[in-house]
Amino acid sequence: MADLASQFAAAAEAVQDLDERPDNATLLQLYALYKQATVGDVEGRRPGFTDFAGRAKYDAWADLEGTDSEDAMQQYIDLVDELRG
């Protein structure tokens, strides 16, 4: 787990230095995987229909409900590696 956690931390730093900004769908996926890995299942109420960004983030995170923290970490690492080329 310690090795996975250190790889996850390195990927979280590396995502800040990507050559190109990922598209919105990929950014939502990164957000959701990060939250699932660090917090667990989605918490709180779904934002109202006027909060488009908050609602999209909530929905992306909710789609990962039940995903194990370690699985989310590995998926995040894999996605960042893919984006780095």
Helices and strands as residue ranges (DSSP letters): H 2-14, G 15-17, H 24-38, H 52-62, H 69-84
